[in-house]
Amino acid sequence: LKLSNGSFGKIAYLKTFGGDKIYENLIQLLQDKRTTYTQLMNIANKIAESPQLYTIILDIAAYFNLAELYSKLTKSLNSIKKLNIKNPVAIFNLITEIQKCL
C-alpha cells in the first residue's frame, strides 16, 4: 500500500509485475555490504522492464531518508522515460547513487 500511494490500480500493477518483491529485495541488497554489482544489475534489469516500476527508485530513496537525492533521481527517471527505451544501465547508475549515500 505504501508503494502504491493508496492507488488500488497501482497495487495491482506492482503485484502483477513483482514490484513489491523487487522493492524488498533492493532494500536488502542495499543494506548488505557484500552485495555485488551483478546483483544490483539484475534488479536494474527487472525495474527497466516497465516504466511503472521506476518509482521504486524514488521509494527506495525515501525509505533511506535520502531527500537530497530525490530531485536528481526524479529528473533522471523522467529523462529515461522520455527516451522510451528499456535502459537498465541508467537504472543501475541510479541504484549505485543511492548505495553511495548509505
Wavefront OBJ file of the C-alpha trace (Angstrom):
o trace
v 0.000 0.000 0.000
v 2.894 2.338 0.787
v 4.393 1.816 -2.674
v 1.083 2.457 -4.405
v 0.312 5.759 -2.643
v -3.157 4.389 -1.966
v -3.941 3.582 -5.603
v -5.582 0.188 -5.962
v -4.712 0.142 -9.671
v -1.056 0.656 -8.841
v -1.231 -2.054 -6.176
v -2.476 -4.499 -8.798
v 0.205 -3.384 -11.253
v 3.020 -3.690 -8.710
v 1.809 -7.125 -7.645
v 1.445 -8.282 -11.265
v 4.996 -7.240 -12.157
v 6.558 -8.157 -8.811
v 7.268 -4.576 -7.773
v 6.688 -5.319 -4.114
v 9.260 -8.130 -4.160
v 11.724 -6.038 -6.181
v 11.387 -3.235 -3.609
v 12.011 -5.578 -0.673
v 14.904 -7.280 -2.445
v 16.541 -3.966 -3.335
v 16.328 -2.755 0.255
v 18.015 -5.965 1.426
v 20.739 -5.680 -1.203
v 21.475 -2.050 -0.373
v 21.732 -2.860 3.325
v 24.154 -5.727 2.719
v 27.777 -4.606 2.307
v 28.526 -7.848 0.425
v 26.123 -7.041 -2.407
v 27.746 -7.255 -5.825
v 27.222 -5.045 -8.861
v 25.874 -8.116 -10.647
v 23.086 -8.409 -8.085
v 22.251 -4.719 -8.452
v 22.293 -5.013 -12.243
v 19.843 -7.918 -12.041
v 17.448 -5.705 -10.071
v 18.005 -2.835 -12.525
v 17.037 -5.164 -15.376
v 13.795 -6.068 -13.616
v 12.927 -2.419 -12.944
v 13.814 -1.369 -16.506
v 11.237 -3.797 -17.879
v 8.415 -1.414 -17.004
v 8.399 2.368 -16.553
v 5.681 1.880 -13.908
v 8.318 0.244 -11.723
v 10.689 3.224 -11.953
v 9.011 4.799 -8.933
v 10.596 2.046 -6.847
v 13.846 4.039 -7.115
v 12.167 7.050 -5.506
v 10.550 4.859 -2.868
v 13.958 3.400 -2.004
v 15.436 6.892 -1.615
v 12.548 7.800 0.685
v 12.994 4.569 2.670
v 16.622 5.509 3.380
v 15.729 9.187 4.035
v 17.817 10.438 1.133
v 15.821 13.589 0.414
v 18.910 15.256 -1.049
v 18.886 12.723 -3.914
v 15.171 12.855 -4.632
v 15.303 15.742 -7.124
v 18.235 14.256 -9.038
v 16.609 10.824 -9.162
v 13.281 12.277 -10.325
v 14.957 14.251 -13.093
v 16.967 11.229 -14.227
v 13.930 8.931 -14.223
v 11.936 11.445 -16.259
v 14.751 11.598 -18.804
v 14.825 7.821 -19.047
v 11.045 7.713 -19.567
v 11.246 10.355 -22.323
v 13.730 8.208 -24.232
v 11.092 5.459 -24.148
v 13.654 2.677 -24.104
v 14.464 -0.005 -21.588
v 17.641 1.256 -20.009
v 18.872 -0.996 -17.213
v 22.293 0.699 -17.149
v 20.706 4.059 -16.323
v 18.597 2.425 -13.599
v 21.723 0.659 -12.283
v 23.513 4.020 -12.091
v 20.689 5.472 -10.000
v 20.755 2.480 -7.677
v 24.508 2.877 -7.178
v 23.984 6.603 -6.462
v 21.709 5.572 -3.625
v 24.212 2.937 -2.482
v 26.998 5.542 -2.280
v 24.930 7.598 0.165
v 24.399 4.717 2.583
l 1 2 3 4 5 6 7 8 9 10 11 12 13 14 15 16 17 18 19 20 21 22 23 24 25 26 27 28 29 30 31 32 33 34 35 36 37 38 39 40 41 42 43 44 45 46 47 48 49 50 51 52 53 54 55 56 57 58 59 60 61 62 63 64 65 66 67 68 69 70 71 72 73 74 75 76 77 78 79 80 81 82 83 84 85 86 87 88 89 90 91 92 93 94 95 96 97 98 99 100 101 102
